[in-house]
Amino acid sequence: MSCAISIGSALLVATLRAQTPGIAWRVPEELNAEDRQAILDLARRTGIRDPQSLTVPMGSACGLVEVESRPVVGGNSVLSDILMVRRVIAPGCRQLAPGQRFQQERNWIAPLFASNPRKRQRWRIRDGDWHVDVELEAGVPYGDAVTVVHAIRGKQLVDRRPPSREKSSEIRSIDPSAIRWVRTGRNMDSRRVPIPREYEVMTGETWGDWLTVRIRDGLVELHNHGQWTP
């Protein structure tokens, strides 16, 4: 009986520890309390002392889990640390190369190399008391990102979609708080030259909206809009 009580108490402690308040768990339900605690312990051993979220990245073939620290804000810059972990043995995961450095906690492993762990930089875009933290691809000026986000939040996009697309999706339903990326545009003009001040915008963590927008004559034009899924 005492052994059963001890085992039950240990499981309860593990469950309570794995459900640490303030951490967002965006992971499959099959990750039990022991898995979650192992991931947290592994992250803290590799320098992420204050985890904020755990997420399965889009397109992960072997069940990777991304652990992100609570961000540090300095002006408009928002910096956090990212660690990718996976099970020691899992379908779709390559074996570690000979001599590969790693940390292990029970059945979870964190391969250690130049980009793991890594820094993530986002940029805070404000509108009064409201804000959103957005990743900007190299080549996207902060001022242009502000203009685009404010236009989406203020429902001021000018619809320039072709007639075949303009009724296919509702542009006023976009949640500005879900914007995650602003990237340089991939469209080319007739000379195969990138179109100036054209950007791709993505919302959501595991699914969301994508938009192609262009800043012209002080307005933000919408040229394409759809939804993405992994």
Buried (B, 14 or more C-beta within 10 A) or exposed (E): EEEEEEEEEEEEEBBEEBEEEEBEBEBEEEBEBBBBBBBBBBBBBBEBEBBBBBBBEEEBEEBBBBBBBBBEEEEBBBEBBBBBBBBEEBEEBEEEEEEEEBBEBBEBBBBEEEEBBEEBEBBBBEEEEEBBBBBBEEEBEBEBBBBBBBBBBEEEBBEBBEEEBEEEBEBEEBEBEEBBBBBBBEEEEEEEEEBEBBBBBBBBBEEBBBBBBBBBEEEBBBBBBEEEEE
